[in-house]
Amino acid sequence: MFENRIPLFPKKTTIEHDQLFINQVDISEAAKQYGTPLYVYDQAEMDSALNSYKSALDKYWGIDNWGITYAGKAYLSSHICQWITANEIDLDCTGAGEIGIAAHAGVSAAHIKVHGVNKTAEDLAAAIQYSGTIIVDNLTELNRLAVLSKANPLPELWLRFQPGSSVQTHSFTQTGHAGSKFGMDTEQIRFAVAFCKENNLPVTGLHFHQGSQFRDPEPIGDGITRALDLVKEIGFEGDWHLSPGGGWGIAYHETELPDPSIDQYIQFVAALVKEGCDQRGLTLPKLHLEPGRSLVARAGVSVYEVNALKTVGGKTWALIDGGLADNPRHALYGARYSCLRTNSPFSSETQQVSLAGPYCESGDVLIEDIDLPKLTEGEFVAIPVSGAYHLSMASNYNGARRPAVILLHDGKTTLIQRRETIKDLIDRDHLL
Ligand SMILES: Cc1ncc(COP(=O)(O)O)c(C=O)c1O
């Protein structure tokens, strides 16, 4: 009955003995072993998404002149950092906190790129000590870097350009439009480049990001055109870098079209940049893509226990043991999710329910009105496409302890983040 939801899960998802398995792991058994809410990440799915980017960049841009920077804001942990190092890609860190996680897990400075719309003195110090590139958001930041450069050599600097156009997506995740809080307009970039020349600052690239969760690359064309016009005018000495950011989308629900093709996205971007450079007589830059969600969202699945069922005012609620505190996306953007029961997922005895969490907000709902097999208290449900912008936005609301995270690999499970404890909740407090 719900077979059309399977493609939302990692490719290695199967139903065996009437149970949901991912990469040969029985998800109900994993939930019993590690407790719920539980986040599972399928290593094979992450590798497969990364390989799609790598092979498309090789095919359409050319060997060895591109970079992939995983956007750590999507989900960051020590294991993700190790995966980045093993795959020789870069990591986008926002601020000293993410830099600290990367440094702890051994990501080399050369592979760390530092973003941030409002970098504090602490962020800038961490970026100078432990990164290969700082993406400068504004002129105040540039001024501060000029002062800091007197005491310490700076990493390479790229300038964040606000192209004045965004991709089509929820307004909360648009970033490139005129008046967005991110980046500098044309006039400010001109000033920044002149300032870098005067102050001998190592500016080597231009970056822009027009938004997240888009599937039509067309507006990127506008960003690329404006960026290349600017590069033609300002010029870069020697090798230079261009990053049209990340944001490539992914399907969250069976009613959406399947995942947009990474191959076609890269083909589109590469062709436009090549053509644009050719028309303007520019040498080809090193091309950097900055995906977050399209690398890890599908690999992650969240698993919850149904604690209570109730019907009130004609509406049936399945009250599960997580929600807004580990996944704020429905509350933030009205994100629409799908779901499977982990045992007998395709059972034909169905009911319509809404899945809500235990927290004291009416907005603590993960899914409104979904058909599922008739649920019983104590059963588990699995929500696909949970790998990005859940845990990285998770909170301790109502004393929630952030969930455990396990990695699935060829029938084996490994705990990569333990569940928070009450001790974690009180460790920062001082009793007076
Ligand atoms: C500068 C920048 N790069 C990359 C990303 C990654 O976006 P996504 O996870 O949608 O690919 C974001 C997301 O907000 C971003 O702000």
The ligand as a Tripos MOL2 file, in Angstrom:
@<TRIPOS>MOLECULE
LIG
   16    16     1     0     0
SMALL
NO_CHARGES

@<TRIPOS>ATOM
      1 C1         26.4540   29.7420    2.2050 C.3       1 LIG1
      2 C2         25.7420   28.4510    2.1320 C.ar      1 LIG1
      3 N1         26.2740   27.4510    1.4150 N.ar      1 LIG1
      4 C3         25.6800   26.2530    1.3330 C.ar      1 LIG1
      5 C4         24.4920   25.9940    1.9730 C.ar      1 LIG1
      6 C5         23.9210   24.6270    1.8650 C.3       1 LIG1
      7 O1         22.6290   24.5680    1.4420 O.3       1 LIG1
      8 P1         21.9430   23.1470    1.2200 P.3       1 LIG1
      9 O2         22.1040   22.3730    2.4870 O.co2     1 LIG1
     10 O3         20.5360   23.4530    0.9590 O.co2     1 LIG1
     11 O4         22.6770   22.4970    0.0880 O.co2     1 LIG1
     12 C6         23.8800   27.0090    2.7230 C.ar      1 LIG1
     13 C7         22.6120   26.7820    3.4250 C.2       1 LIG1
     14 O5         22.0460   27.6020    4.0760 O.2       1 LIG1
     15 C8         24.5290   28.2740    2.8090 C.ar      1 LIG1
     16 O6         24.0120   29.2690    3.5180 O.3       1 LIG1
@<TRIPOS>BOND
     1     1     2 1
     2     2     3 ar
     3     2    15 ar
     4     3     4 ar
     5     4     5 ar
     6     5     6 1
     7     5    12 ar
     8     6     7 1
     9     7     8 1
    10     8     9 2
    11     8    10 1
    12     8    11 1
    13    12    13 1
    14    12    15 ar
    15    13    14 2
    16    15    16 1
@<TRIPOS>SUBSTRUCTURE
     1 LIG1         1 GROUP 0 **** ****
